Amino acid sequence: MRKHSLSENGGFGRAVESMTKLFLSIQNLKGVGQKRFAVYQKIGVHTPYDLLYYLPRTYRDYREPMPVAETVPDQTAVVRVTIISKRRPIHARGGLEIFCADAEDADGTPLSIRIFNNFYGFQALKVGETYSMCGKITMNGDRREIHAPQLHREEDAPIEAIYPQTTGLTSAMVRTNIRECLQLLDEAPFETLPPEIRERYVLMPLPKSMHAIHAPETMEETEEAHRRLAFEEMLRLQLGLRLLRRRSAQATDYPMQNVEMQPYFDSLPFTLTKAQMRAVGEIIGDLSGGEPMNRLLQGDVGSGKTAVAAAACYCCVKNGCQCALMAPTEILAGQHFRTLQQFLAPLGIEVCLLTGSLKAKEKRELYAKIADGTVHVVVGTHAVFQKAVEYRKLALVITDEQHRFGVAQRAALAEKGGVPHKLVMSATPIPRTLALMVYGDLDVSVLDVMPSGRKPVETYAVTGKLRARAMGFVIRELEQGRQAYIVCPAVEEGESDLKSVTAYAEEMGSTYLKGWRTDILHGQLPAQEKDAAMEKFRRHETDVLICTTVVEVGVDVPNATVMVIEDAERFGLSQLHQLRGRVGRGEQQSYCILVTEHVSEESKERLRLLCSTTDGFKVAEADLELRGPGDFFGNMQHGLPPMKLADLTDTKMLYQVQEAAEWLLADDPDLQKEEHHALYMDIVRLFARYGENGLN
């Protein structure tokens, strides 16, 4: 942070005072009473500095009015009119006072102005003067009226920021408070980015950016300000993740030796792919290094992540250590347990399953075996990290990213065993350009080759008119002893125009699926009922599982060969791909049928792409392009702070941000220099808000 001269902006003392006020309670601003304070708290605005980053959702440009004749009734419009006359007020029922004026625009088109219960506002209108005004246009016979308009004199017509709608907080209130915040910022003056970074990447200073965002003079400067703030937003995230990684890069308590892995490879009933072998090599390299491993194992559904994780377990156990694998649900934990036991038990490695549903006696017996090291690999839900569980030598923690662990939770898992190695598994393909941004605290191994023998899922998109034919195909699969999923988006009647899972299941059970065993699965079921439904389906006690997207983190059911997804246009491409991954788990050819009632060109393009490829990374790239960065990052962020401005399709800026982060940390590894203090404190506040306190 640069020093200020005593004469600058009223002196150093005033600058410090203004800077201090930026970080005091928002209640210190004029007009912020208890009610408005409570609303600000609710939307995460606690200080004037927070309010500066509460960004407009759009702008209203009073400089570009519409001709009155072109305005659309019942829609809001900006017009420019001259007051022709003012009428006497109308006194209506309930004490309502209506003030009316007649005006016309430059084309001579008349417009009536109606103002309600605002004597002084009406008095301020001057006959013969021209005003830019914004309000809802209505029709009174063949004459247009504008009700309760916001207005400005012609010479003062601004570009006005419009903020997200929040009950109890109008855009006018926010604008008033932000004016005071901008004044404090000007008096400080305050800057978060070092001058070298601003110069290198041609970025606006912070005070100028904030004025351009909240009170712009031109829309061009708003775009430039957006670019600066988006750059800063991505830089904060990138630096925070790299600082987290640096903090964890201490000497590991469990340095390991290279072990002979061939016995493990030879015991497998299949040959690992080149991608799997590459990932195993990267993991073994990390384990035998001096620092704790922090690695993401990223691969599409069915790419063989568990076999790679088992190799890591084998290496650890051969080094005299223990491993723990945590899954989001008991049924998924059971699936991981069965797979790891299949791979490791023949090699003399003891694998156990630890879940919350075990009886007290069973838990005590398992706890004892874990504590004395009899058990080498512990698989379970969050129960594997409860206080009652004591490990003899826990050296490797594996987590299944499907339950969306955030950065803070990844860091917290280390507490059980000093500084163990960490491996995160994710079946969510992320575009390669984003991997460093989303997982900046982890090294990344990618499984981009599918195991041989896996048949791609054949995918077809059909309209609702072909539903009967699609269900006929499902019946033929069922008649061959196969099973099927049917996915529909809504749960409760009234949520949308879509049918609920229950109603849909009843309809299907009385028509197409009459005589077949069906069950339902949705997110509002208790966890035990969800697990029971999936377990029945896995055991083929159910023929068809009618479900919502909760099934995308379901267990492997090799006998399930067909999935029908209703209203497929309602889902993002990446989610459709994840759902499709529930079939195609066995040797038989599998199918996914996307049913849609909407056949817009955009829907066709999206579904056509999904039908043309089963590569999850290509699907993710297309999803990012088609849906935009906001939706995509919202689903993919895994607990990271949300992005408000960053355009994640802007690869040029992504690379610039990574370059800037490397340059800053090379000069100041902990960001402790005075000129980096403001940026560092921004990063600390950002990560503290989302549960990560390890930066401070």
Secondary structure as the mmCIF struct_conf table of DSSP 4:
data_model
#
loop_
_struct_conf.conf_type_id
_struct_conf.id
_struct_conf.beg_label_comp_id
_struct_conf.beg_label_asym_id
_struct_conf.beg_label_seq_id
_struct_conf.end_label_comp_id
_struct_conf.end_label_asym_id
_struct_conf.end_label_seq_id
TURN_TY1_P TURN_TY1_P1 LEU A 6 SER A 7
HELX_RH_3T_P HELX_RH_3T_P1 GLU A 8 GLY A 10
HELX_RH_AL_P HELX_RH_AL_P1 PHE A 12 LEU A 22
TURN_TY1_P TURN_TY1_P2 PHE A 23 PHE A 23
BEND BEND1 LEU A 24 LEU A 24
HELX_RH_3T_P HELX_RH_3T_P2 ILE A 26 ASN A 28
BEND BEND2 LEU A 29 LEU A 29
TURN_TY1_P TURN_TY1_P3 LYS A 30 GLY A 31
HELX_RH_AL_P HELX_RH_AL_P2 GLN A 34 LYS A 42
TURN_TY1_P TURN_TY1_P4 ILE A 43 GLY A 44
BEND BEND3 THR A 47 THR A 47
HELX_RH_AL_P HELX_RH_AL_P3 PRO A 48 LEU A 52
TURN_TY1_P TURN_TY1_P5 TYR A 53 TYR A 53
BEND BEND4 TYR A 54 TYR A 54
BEND BEND5 ARG A 57 ARG A 57
STRN STRN1 THR A 58 ASP A 61
TURN_TY1_P TURN_TY1_P6 TYR A 62 ARG A 63
BEND BEND6 GLU A 64 GLU A 64
HELX_LH_PP_P HELX_LH_PP_P1 PRO A 65 PRO A 67
HELX_RH_3T_P HELX_RH_3T_P3 VAL A 68 GLU A 70
TURN_TY1_P TURN_TY1_P7 PRO A 73 ASP A 74
BEND BEND7 GLN A 75 GLN A 75
STRN STRN2 THR A 76 LYS A 86
HELX_LH_PP_P HELX_LH_PP_P2 ARG A 87 PRO A 89
STRN STRN3 ILE A 90 HIS A 91
HELX_RH_3T_P HELX_RH_3T_P4 ARG A 93 GLY A 95
STRN STRN4 GLU A 97 GLU A 104
TURN_TY1_P TURN_TY1_P8 ALA A 106 ASP A 107
STRN STRN5 PRO A 110 PHE A 116
BEND BEND8 ASN A 117 ASN A 117
HELX_RH_AL_P HELX_RH_AL_P4 PHE A 119 ALA A 124
TURN_TY1_P TURN_TY1_P9 VAL A 127 GLY A 128
STRN STRN6 THR A 130 ASN A 140
TURN_TY1_P TURN_TY1_P10 GLY A 141 ASP A 142
STRN STRN7 ARG A 143 ARG A 153
HELX_RH_3T_P HELX_RH_3T_P5 GLU A 154 ASP A 156
STRN STRN8 ILE A 159 ILE A 162
HELX_LH_PP_P HELX_LH_PP_P3 TYR A 163 GLN A 165
STRN STRN9 THR A 166 THR A 166
TURN_TY1_P TURN_TY1_P11 THR A 167 GLY A 168
STRN STRN10 LEU A 169 LEU A 169
HELX_RH_AL_P HELX_RH_AL_P5 SER A 171 GLU A 187
TURN_TY1_P TURN_TY1_P12 ALA A 188 PRO A 189
BEND BEND9 LEU A 193 LEU A 193
HELX_RH_AL_P HELX_RH_AL_P6 PRO A 195 ARG A 200
TURN_TY1_P TURN_TY1_P13 TYR A 201 VAL A 202
HELX_RH_AL_P HELX_RH_AL_P7 LEU A 206 HIS A 214
BEND BEND10 ALA A 215 ALA A 215
BEND BEND11 GLU A 217 THR A 218
HELX_RH_AL_P HELX_RH_AL_P8 MET A 219 SER A 248
BEND BEND12 GLN A 250 GLN A 250
BEND BEND13 ASP A 253 ASP A 253
HELX_RH_AL_P HELX_RH_AL_P9 GLN A 262 SER A 267
BEND BEND14 LEU A 268 PHE A 270
HELX_LH_PP_P HELX_LH_PP_P4 THR A 271 THR A 273
HELX_RH_AL_P HELX_RH_AL_P10 LYS A 274 LEU A 287
TURN_TY1_P TURN_TY1_P14 SER A 288 SER A 288
BEND BEND15 GLY A 289 GLU A 291
STRN STRN11 ASN A 294 GLY A 299
TURN_TY1_P TURN_TY1_P15 VAL A 301 GLY A 302
BEND BEND16 SER A 303 SER A 303
HELX_RH_AL_P HELX_RH_AL_P11 LYS A 305 LYS A 318
TURN_TY1_P TURN_TY1_P16 ASN A 319 GLY A 320
STRN STRN12 GLN A 322 MET A 326
BEND BEND17 PRO A 328 THR A 329
HELX_RH_AL_P HELX_RH_AL_P12 GLU A 330 LEU A 344
HELX_RH_3T_P HELX_RH_3T_P6 ALA A 345 LEU A 347
TURN_TY1_P TURN_TY1_P17 GLY A 348 GLY A 348
STRN STRN13 VAL A 351 LEU A 354
TURN_TY1_P TURN_TY1_P18 GLY A 356 SER A 357
BEND BEND18 LEU A 358 LEU A 358
HELX_RH_AL_P HELX_RH_AL_P13 ALA A 360 ASP A 372
TURN_TY1_P TURN_TY1_P19 GLY A 373 GLY A 373
STRN STRN14 VAL A 377 GLY A 380
BEND BEND19 THR A 381 THR A 381
HELX_RH_3T_P HELX_RH_3T_P7 HIS A 382 PHE A 385
BEND BEND20 GLN A 386 GLN A 386
TURN_TY1_P TURN_TY1_P20 LYS A 387 ALA A 388
BEND BEND21 ARG A 392 LYS A 393
STRN STRN15 LEU A 394 ASP A 400
HELX_RH_3T_P HELX_RH_3T_P8 GLU A 401 HIS A 403
HELX_RH_AL_P HELX_RH_AL_P14 VAL A 407 ALA A 412
HELX_RH_3T_P HELX_RH_3T_P9 LEU A 413 GLY A 417
BEND BEND22 GLY A 418 VAL A 419
STRN STRN16 HIS A 421 SER A 426
BEND BEND23 THR A 428 THR A 428
HELX_RH_AL_P HELX_RH_AL_P15 ARG A 432 VAL A 438
TURN_TY1_P TURN_TY1_P21 TYR A 439 ASP A 441
BEND BEND24 LEU A 442 LEU A 442
STRN STRN17 ASP A 443 LEU A 447
BEND BEND25 VAL A 449 VAL A 449
HELX_LH_PP_P HELX_LH_PP_P5 MET A 450 PRO A 451
TURN_TY1_P TURN_TY1_P22 SER A 452 GLY A 453
HELX_LH_PP_P HELX_LH_PP_P6 ARG A 454 VAL A 457
STRN STRN18 GLU A 458 THR A 463
HELX_RH_3T_P HELX_RH_3T_P10 GLY A 464 LEU A 466
HELX_RH_AL_P HELX_RH_AL_P16 ARG A 467 GLU A 479
TURN_TY1_P TURN_TY1_P23 GLN A 480 GLY A 481
STRN STRN19 GLN A 483 VAL A 487
BEND BEND26 PRO A 489 PRO A 489
BEND BEND27 GLU A 492 GLU A 492
TURN_TY1_P TURN_TY1_P24 GLU A 493 GLY A 494
BEND BEND28 GLU A 495 LEU A 498
HELX_LH_PP_P HELX_LH_PP_P7 LYS A 499 SER A 500
HELX_RH_AL_P HELX_RH_AL_P17 VAL A 501 SER A 510
TURN_TY1_P TURN_TY1_P25 THR A 511 GLY A 515
BEND BEND29 TRP A 516 TRP A 516
STRN STRN20 THR A 518 LEU A 521
TURN_TY1_P TURN_TY1_P26 GLY A 523 GLN A 524
BEND BEND30 LEU A 525 LEU A 525
HELX_RH_AL_P HELX_RH_AL_P18 ALA A 527 ARG A 538
TURN_TY1_P TURN_TY1_P27 ARG A 539 HIS A 540
BEND BEND31 GLU A 541 GLU A 541
BEND BEND32 ASP A 543 ASP A 543
STRN STRN21 VAL A 544 CYS A 547
HELX_RH_3T_P HELX_RH_3T_P11 THR A 549 VAL A 553
TURN_TY1_P TURN_TY1_P28 PRO A 558 ASN A 559
STRN STRN22 ALA A 560 ILE A 565
TURN_TY1_P TURN_TY1_P29 GLU A 566 ASP A 567
HELX_RH_3T_P HELX_RH_3T_P12 ALA A 568 ARG A 570
BEND BEND33 PHE A 571 PHE A 571
HELX_RH_AL_P HELX_RH_AL_P19 LEU A 573 ARG A 580
TURN_TY1_P TURN_TY1_P30 GLY A 581 ARG A 582
BEND BEND34 VAL A 583 VAL A 583
BEND BEND35 GLY A 586 GLN A 588
STRN STRN23 TYR A 591 THR A 596
BEND BEND36 GLU A 597 GLU A 597
HELX_RH_AL_P HELX_RH_AL_P20 GLU A 601 SER A 612
HELX_RH_AL_P HELX_RH_AL_P21 GLY A 616 ARG A 627
HELX_RH_AL_P HELX_RH_AL_P22 PRO A 629 MET A 636
TURN_TY1_P TURN_TY1_P31 HIS A 638 GLY A 639
HELX_LH_PP_P HELX_LH_PP_P8 LEU A 640 MET A 643
BEND BEND37 LYS A 644 LEU A 645
TURN_TY1_P TURN_TY1_P32 LEU A 648 THR A 649
HELX_RH_AL_P HELX_RH_AL_P23 THR A 651 ASP A 667
TURN_TY1_P TURN_TY1_P33 PRO A 669 ASP A 670
BEND BEND38 LYS A 673 LYS A 673
HELX_RH_3T_P HELX_RH_3T_P13 GLU A 674 HIS A 676
HELX_RH_AL_P HELX_RH_AL_P24 HIS A 677 ARG A 689
TURN_TY1_P TURN_TY1_P34 TYR A 690 GLY A 691
TURN_TY1_P TURN_TY1_P35 GLY A 694 LEU A 695
#
